């Protein structure tokens, strides 16, 4: 969760980022990076839940 191929996904790193923008990245991915689009596998509601979960501090 502290980054590796991509940016950290810790609550501290995500706290100032808008939920809708993070959900959009989850669903659409980031072209040119290792972040794939998850839209084929997740609904928008699931992506929003994932953002909430990450911002709360995902369990270890």
C-alpha positions in Angstrom: 0.0 0.0 0.0 3.1 2.3 0.2 3.7 2.3 -3.5 5.9 0.3 -5.7 5.0 0.4 -9.3 2.5 3.2 -8.5 1.6 5.8 -6.0 1.0 5.0 -2.3 -2.5 4.0 -1.4 -2.3 5.0 2.3 -4.9 7.2 3.9 -2.3 10.0 4.3 -1.6 9.9 0.5 -5.2 9.9 -0.5 -6.8 12.2 2.1 -6.8 15.3 -0.1 -7.8 13.6 -3.3 -11.5 13.7 -4.4 -13.4 10.4 -4.0 -14.9 10.7 -7.5 -11.5 11.2 -9.1 -10.0 8.2 -7.3 -13.0 6.1 -8.3 -12.5 7.2 -11.9 -8.9 6.2 -11.9 -9.9 2.8 -10.5 -12.5 2.3 -13.2 -10.5 3.8 -16.2 -6.9 3.0 -15.2 -4.0 5.2 -16.0 -2.8 4.9 -19.6 1.0 4.5 -19.9 1.3 3.1 -16.3 0.8 -0.4 -14.8 -2.6 0.7 -13.5 -5.2 -1.2 -15.6 -8.8 -0.3 -15.9 -11.1 -2.2 -13.6 -14.4 -1.2 -15.2 -14.9 -4.7 -16.7 -14.8 -6.1 -13.1 -16.2 -3.4 -10.8 -19.3 -1.2 -10.8 -19.1 2.5 -10.0 -20.6 1.8 -6.6 -17.9 -0.8 -5.9 -15.1 1.6 -6.9 -16.5 4.2 -4.6 -16.6 1.7 -1.7 -13.0 0.8 -2.5 -12.0 4.5 -2.3 -13.8 4.7 1.1 -12.0 1.6 2.3 -8.6 2.8 1.2 -9.1 6.2 2.8 -10.1 4.5 6.1 -6.9 2.5 6.1 -7.3 -0.9 4.6 -6.5 -3.8 7.0 -3.0 -5.2 6.8 
